[in-house]
Amino acid sequence: MELCFPTLRTFISNLKMFNKMIIRRYFILTITITKKGQTVLIDRVVPSHIVCCKGIHASVIGFLATEHEIQHVGEFSLILSSGSVHPIHYSVGYSKQPLMKNNRFMPIHEEIASGSHISGFYQDAGTAKDGNGIFLPYRVNIYLDCKAQK
Amino acid sequence: MIKVKVETPGQVVRFSAATDKLYSKVEGIYVSLPKDESHYNTTIELRIAENEVFPEGFETRLLATNQSASPNERFMMFDNDELVEAAGSIIEGRFSDGGYTDGIVFPYTANIYLKLKNVQ
């Protein structure tokens, strides 16, 4: 098993001893932005069977009628395990090209306490505009690539 | 390879298939659509052998690459020890077209490629 981090090795071994399978689970947080400069608070309970997360990817969903790429549409900050770790505070961009060469998740290595909260915020930068400078509402998906026990 | 025919913008297509019995493990997955823009807002939900692989709302563009990637690099690979069982497993899925129509010709066919491996 590719582990989230070495200290989890014993935990995973114990799960295997008790015939618990470790499987991949994606956890998706969808943020809807309707106003320029809007801040959206994030507070969700992580499903209790998720034991660790090993990757994060955040991107704008779908098509925005902008005339160019946007390096910084907004930024997000996530705190895991009910406030005990703060693995990421990063920007979200928008590309008119729907596909990149490879869509890779940013690696993180965080154990998730059972039933804990994932919290944080997304803040819009006000840069999602059309050619006339009118703000374009959009949605962002924050994907967490996690491991769960079955 | 699983082929999913999309007739109209925004259509939701359910599909099912079975993996090749000669191979024990699904190693990776790659989704190809005729035009890159078809990936806007398009999502896939997938279960293999009754296990959730991708949840509702998972964007297909995370399972695709542009043409500058070599064929072997286009797959989203599962972890080495992650068992996504093949060997005749039932694949069930739901493909939701994103509704983007500019320059997209309907109907089109989405191809879902599974990379299989036989692990002893």
Interface residues (C-beta under 8 A of the other chain):
Chain A: M1 E2 M21 I22 I23 R24 R25 Y26 F27 I28 T30 H57 S59 I61 G62 F63 Q97 P98 L99 M100 K101 N102 N103 N141 Y143 K150
Chain B: D36 E37 H39 Y40 N41 N51 E52 V53 F54 P55 G57 F58 E59 R61 L62 L63 A64 T65 N66 S68 A69 E73 F78 D79 N80 D81 E82 L83 G98 Y100
